């Protein structure tokens, strides 16, 4: 058991990671929300807007892998501060006179800064909670992404309508700076893994088994997660770039309505995610394996199969 103050510090980190992901996804959404006035002012064609949208992912995966290696040696507190500072700084060049090349350069750098964001946020959260208690904190962190899109719709649209599209980038830059300052003051490294390792050593148990990267890269669970993430981000990238534009230009909705419609669609998924995470944690607390409890849609069927002694393994 950890002291009460330490447990509260863990929830402070969860709140900070929630806000971290909120800003992260608001950064992703801003180009789509500002696309119509931005295309008009910069003379961008639909093809050029597509290039701007896809340029965000040019260094996204590479940066995620590199920061993953760095997280083995550097505290997540400093890595997260670096990422949020990158997000903030890269917004400010677009506050003034912008151009197509500048827009692409800023989005490429932003993508490099946001690629490792979610894995590092979850990594920082894991350090404060035991395995059986991680589902709810991680679900809250994930809701930061949904809330970021939920808030970005009306708030950034309001700024774009009443000021201009440059003001939306200014607001995101200031939000990133503010988060970085607060994180440096409140952020702390969790010790759950250290306590677990110490307990294992005292009990004469080998705390960790090193896994070769060759074995890791051929792991079916990892490959399944990669495929799932590929499909998920394919949908996200199209939605972020083109969904607001489609509502404005194809369906003729006013800009203010587009912001609210964008948020409404995101809002529908929030209670579902929280409910599934609560059920998953409930199952884990009752002795089901982490793999079974976290198989989401198939978890209940897998649990029933185990009770019936069916030999078929659950697929995640």
Long-range contacts (C-beta under 8 A, 24 or more apart in sequence): 2-191, 2-195, 6-191, 9-128, 9-188, 10-128, 10-129, 10-137, 10-190, 11-128, 11-137, 12-186, 12-188, 13-124, 13-125, 13-128, 13-187, 13-188, 13-190, 14-125, 14-128, 14-137, 14-140, 14-141, 16-179, 16-182, 16-183, 16-186, 16-187, 17-121, 17-122, 17-124, 17-125, 17-141, 17-144, 18-140, 18-141, 18-143, 18-144, 18-147, 19-144, 19-179, 20-80, 20-84, 20-117, 20-121, 20-144, 20-179, 20-183, 21-117, 21-118, 21-121, 21-141, 21-142, 21-143, 21-144, 21-145, 21-147, 21-148, 22-144, 22-145, 22-147, 22-148, 22-151, 23-84, 23-87, 23-148, 23-172, 23-175, 23-176, 23-179, 24-87, 24-114, 24-117, 24-118, 24-144, 24-145, 24-148, 25-144, 25-145, 25-146, 25-148, 25-149, 25-152, 26-148, 26-149, 26-151, 26-152, 26-156, 26-172, 26-175, 27-87, 27-91, 27-110, 27-114, 27-172, 27-176, 28-56, 28-114, 28-148, 28-149, 28-236, 28-240, 29-148, 29-149, 29-152, 29-153, 29-156, 29-240, 29-262, 30-152, 30-156, 30-168, 30-169, 30-172, 31-56, 31-107, 31-240, 31-241, 32-239, 32-240, 32-241, 32-242, 32-243, 32-244, 32-245, 32-262, 33-152, 33-153, 33-156, 33-157, 33-160, 33-168, 33-244, 33-258, 33-259, 33-262, 34-156, 34-160, 34-165, 34-168, 34-169, 35-241, 35-244, 35-245, 35-248, 36-244, 36-245, 36-248, 36-249, 36-255, 37-160, 37-164, 37-165, 38-103, 38-165, 41-165, 42-98, 42-99, 42-100, 42-103, 44-100, 48-100, 49-241, 49-245, 50-241, 51-104, 52-100, 52-103, 52-104, 52-107, 52-241, 53-107, 53-237, 53-240, 53-241, 53-242, 54-237, 54-241, 55-104, 55-107, 55-108, 55-111, 56-107, 56-108, 56-110, 56-111, 56-114, 56-237, 57-111, 57-233, 57-237, 58-108, 58-111, 59-108, 59-109, 59-111, 59-112, 59-115, 60-111, 60-112, 60-114, 60-115, 61-115, 62-112, 62-115, 63-111, 63-112, 63-113, 63-115, 63-116, 64-115, 64-116, 64-119, 66-116, 67-115, 67-116, 67-119, 67-120, 68-116, 68-119, 71-116, 71-119, 71-120, 71-123, 75-189, 76-120, 76-123, 76-124, 76-127, 76-189, 77-124, 77-183, 77-184, 77-187, 77-188, 77-189, 79-116, 79-120, 80-120, 80-121, 80-124, 80-183, 80-187, 81-180, 81-183, 81-184, 81-187, 83-113, 83-114, 83-116, 83-117, 83-120, 84-176, 84-179, 84-180, 84-183, 85-176, 85-177, 85-180, 86-110, 86-112, 86-113, 87-113, 87-114, 87-172, 87-176, 88-172, 88-173, 88-174, 88-175, 88-176, 88-177, 88-179, 88-180, 89-173, 89-176, 90-173, 91-169, 91-170, 91-172, 91-173, 91-176, 92-169, 92-170, 92-173, 94-166, 94-169, 95-166, 95-167, 95-169, 95-170, 95-173, 96-166, 98-166, 118-145, 124-187, 124-189, 124-190, 125-190, 126-190, 126-192, 126-193, 127-189, 127-190, 127-191, 127-192, 127-193, 128-190, 128-192, 129-190, 129-192, 130-192, 130-196, 131-284, 131-290, 132-281, 132-284, 132-285, 133-281, 134-281, 135-277, 135-278, 135-280, 135-281, 135-284, 135-293, 135-294, 136-277, 136-278, 136-281, 138-277, 139-273, 139-274, 139-276, 139-277, 139-278, 142-273, 142-277, 143-270, 143-273, 143-274, 146-266, 146-267, 146-269, 146-270, 146-273, 147-270, 149-262, 149-263, 149-266, 150-263, 150-266, 150-267, 150-270, 151-263, 152-262, 152-263, 153-258, 153-259, 153-260, 153-261, 153-262, 153-263, 153-266, 154-256, 154-259, 154-260, 154-263, 155-259, 156-259, 157-255, 157-256, 157-258, 157-259, 157-262, 158-256, 158-259, 160-255, 161-255, 161-256, 221-291, 221-316, 224-315, 224-316, 291-316
